[in-house]
Amino acid sequence: MFTDNKKIKKMEEVTSSQNIISQGTKMVGDFNSEGDFRIDGTVEGNIKTTGKVVVGKSGFVKGSLEGTDAHFEGKFSGKLTLSGTLTLKSTAFIEGEVVVGKLSVEPGATFNVTCVMKGTVKEMNKSGEQQQQGQKTGKTA
């Protein structure tokens, strides 16, 4: 009974942990984590996480980033793959390749990428098929 509580507590600690790379810090290498990342320094390499990534105004990531959600105020150069939402504030500068589920861009952000949005293609095809079927039968969806 007590061991189950310890396992749950340990899992909560892992998922609620945050990795912080402070301003003035430069890290080179590959990083894997189940927790969130806050980057105000420079990272050169590959980041893979199941958590959220926040890149502050002074933050810069060069390499690949794979995760669920990301919030950028700083810079990114490389390949960005997210299953969730990419949020770009007005100070963000993104270049490279981007694959995301959803995209939110504030006016002023620089977004020089090739971009693929996953998940929305099926929805568009379904609604297009419904409209085509409605036109064939004389009904509208």
Kinemage of the C-alpha trace (Angstrom):
@kinemage 1
@onewidth
@group {chain A} dominant
@subgroup {mainchain}
@vectorlist {calphas} color= white
{ca met a 1} P 0.000 0.000 0.000
{ca phe a 2} L 2.753 2.473 0.924
{ca thr a 3} L 4.923 1.485 -2.027
{ca asp a 4} L 2.160 2.557 -4.443
{ca asn a 5} L 2.091 6.026 -2.871
{ca lys a 6} L 5.879 6.305 -3.209
{ca lys a 7} L 5.695 5.363 -6.896
{ca ile a 8} L 2.998 7.976 -7.546
{ca lys a 9} L 4.980 10.637 -5.669
{ca lys a 10} L 8.125 9.802 -7.650
{ca met a 11} L 6.219 10.014 -10.953
{ca glu a 12} L 4.771 13.398 -9.951
{ca glu a 13} L 8.260 14.679 -9.096
{ca val a 14} L 9.621 13.594 -12.482
{ca thr a 15} L 6.776 15.114 -14.508
{ca ser a 16} L 6.738 18.366 -12.539
{ca ser a 17} L 10.507 18.905 -12.659
{ca gln a 18} L 11.898 21.724 -14.775
{ca asn a 19} L 15.322 21.933 -16.362
{ca ile a 20} L 16.658 25.499 -16.407
{ca ile a 21} L 19.495 26.727 -18.590
{ca ser a 22} L 20.234 30.229 -17.355
{ca gln a 23} L 21.305 33.307 -19.303
{ca gly a 24} L 25.067 33.284 -19.896
{ca thr a 25} L 25.191 29.471 -19.965
{ca lys a 26} L 26.152 27.596 -23.137
{ca met a 27} L 25.522 23.866 -23.352
{ca val a 28} L 26.591 21.601 -26.203
{ca gly a 29} L 25.226 18.080 -26.598
{ca asp a 30} L 22.062 16.008 -26.709
{ca phe a 31} L 19.455 16.225 -23.948
{ca asn a 32} L 16.614 13.821 -23.083
{ca ser a 33} L 14.113 14.611 -20.348
{ca glu a 34} L 10.605 13.850 -19.183
{ca gly a 35} L 10.384 17.271 -17.529
{ca asp a 36} L 9.960 20.779 -18.878
{ca phe a 37} L 12.797 22.972 -20.182
{ca arg a 38} L 13.331 26.692 -19.575
{ca ile a 39} L 16.138 28.023 -21.773
{ca asp a 40} L 17.524 31.527 -21.283
{ca gly a 41} L 21.049 30.584 -22.378
{ca thr a 42} L 22.385 28.834 -25.494
{ca val a 43} L 21.911 25.183 -26.408
{ca glu a 44} L 23.675 23.587 -29.368
{ca gly a 45} L 22.474 20.053 -29.914
{ca asn a 46} L 19.356 17.941 -29.804
{ca ile a 47} L 16.630 18.226 -27.176
{ca lys a 48} L 13.986 15.549 -26.741
{ca thr a 49} L 11.339 15.894 -24.046
{ca thr a 50} L 7.791 14.889 -23.248
{ca gly a 51} L 7.368 18.207 -21.444
{ca lys a 52} L 6.994 21.823 -22.516
{ca val a 53} L 9.920 23.926 -23.726
{ca val a 54} L 10.081 27.666 -23.002
{ca val a 55} L 12.795 29.735 -24.681
{ca gly a 56} L 13.150 33.191 -23.102
{ca lys a 57} L 14.165 36.402 -24.903
{ca ser a 58} L 17.877 35.723 -24.370
{ca gly a 59} L 17.536 32.012 -25.229
{ca phe a 60} L 18.922 30.395 -28.376
{ca val a 61} L 18.580 26.791 -29.525
{ca lys a 62} L 20.590 25.492 -32.493
{ca gly a 63} L 19.872 21.899 -33.470
{ca ser a 64} L 16.752 19.801 -33.193
{ca leu a 65} L 13.947 20.046 -30.683
{ca glu a 66} L 11.329 17.338 -30.237
{ca gly a 67} L 8.503 17.608 -27.723
{ca thr a 68} L 4.869 18.373 -27.064
{ca asp a 69} L 4.550 22.175 -26.719
{ca ala a 70} L 6.998 25.059 -27.101
{ca his a 71} L 6.802 28.767 -26.276
{ca phe a 72} L 9.407 31.000 -27.940
{ca glu a 73} L 10.475 34.541 -27.133
{ca gly a 74} L 14.061 33.873 -28.237
{ca lys a 75} L 15.760 32.256 -31.224
{ca phe a 76} L 15.725 28.834 -32.818
{ca ser a 77} L 17.621 27.427 -35.786
{ca gly a 78} L 17.180 23.818 -36.897
{ca lys a 79} L 14.437 21.201 -36.927
{ca leu a 80} L 11.491 21.644 -34.559
{ca thr a 81} L 8.993 18.778 -34.147
{ca leu a 82} L 6.046 19.215 -31.767
{ca ser a 83} L 2.943 17.097 -31.269
{ca gly a 84} L 1.143 20.033 -29.651
{ca thr a 85} L 1.285 23.818 -30.001
{ca leu a 86} L 4.112 26.125 -31.050
{ca thr a 87} L 3.609 29.622 -29.624
{ca leu a 88} L 5.723 32.488 -30.967
{ca lys a 89} L 5.848 35.826 -29.169
{ca ser a 90} L 6.691 39.022 -31.072
{ca thr a 91} L 10.413 38.738 -30.196
{ca ala a 92} L 10.762 35.165 -31.523
{ca phe a 93} L 13.082 34.349 -34.434
{ca ile a 94} L 12.623 30.861 -35.913
{ca glu a 95} L 14.373 29.399 -38.960
{ca gly a 96} L 14.636 25.868 -40.325
{ca glu a 97} L 12.080 23.057 -40.500
{ca val a 98} L 8.944 22.946 -38.352
{ca val a 99} L 6.406 20.151 -37.847
{ca val a 100} L 3.629 21.065 -35.391
{ca gly a 101} L 0.073 20.229 -34.409
{ca lys a 102} L -0.996 23.860 -33.866
{ca leu a 103} L 0.666 27.224 -34.436
{ca ser a 104} L 0.186 30.577 -32.705
{ca val a 105} L 2.177 33.575 -33.974
{ca glu a 106} L 2.152 37.112 -32.547
{ca pro a 107} L 2.698 39.994 -34.975
{ca gly a 108} L 6.392 40.863 -35.167
{ca ala a 109} L 7.709 37.305 -34.848
{ca thr a 110} L 10.118 36.104 -37.540
{ca phe a 111} L 9.118 32.688 -38.909
{ca asn a 112} L 11.394 31.691 -41.836
{ca val a 113} L 10.721 27.962 -42.100
{ca thr a 114} L 9.274 25.129 -44.084
{ca cys a 115} L 6.248 24.183 -42.011
{ca val a 116} L 4.023 21.112 -41.858
{ca met a 117} L 0.987 21.032 -39.598
{ca lys a 118} L -0.030 17.541 -38.486
{ca gly a 119} L -3.607 16.640 -37.603
{ca thr a 120} L -5.397 19.420 -39.491
{ca val a 121} L -5.196 17.715 -42.893
{ca lys a 122} L -7.658 14.989 -41.887
{ca glu a 123} L -10.145 17.523 -40.539
{ca met a 124} L -10.020 19.565 -43.741
{ca asn a 125} L -10.455 16.466 -45.894
{ca lys a 126} L -13.441 15.294 -43.859
{ca ser a 127} L -15.245 18.624 -44.105
{ca gly a 128} L -14.412 18.802 -47.824
{ca glu a 129} L -15.817 15.299 -48.334
{ca gln a 130} L -18.987 16.232 -46.440
{ca gln a 131} L -19.471 19.297 -48.621
{ca gln a 132} L -18.904 17.263 -51.790
{ca gln a 133} L -21.376 14.610 -50.634
{ca gly a 134} L -23.882 17.336 -49.747
{ca gln a 135} L -23.528 18.819 -53.233
{ca lys a 136} L -24.143 15.428 -54.845
{ca thr a 137} L -27.320 14.851 -52.839
{ca gly a 138} L -28.423 18.485 -52.847
{ca lys a 139} L -27.964 18.795 -49.075
{ca thr a 140} L -25.510 21.029 -47.225
{ca ala a 141} L -23.531 19.981 -44.185
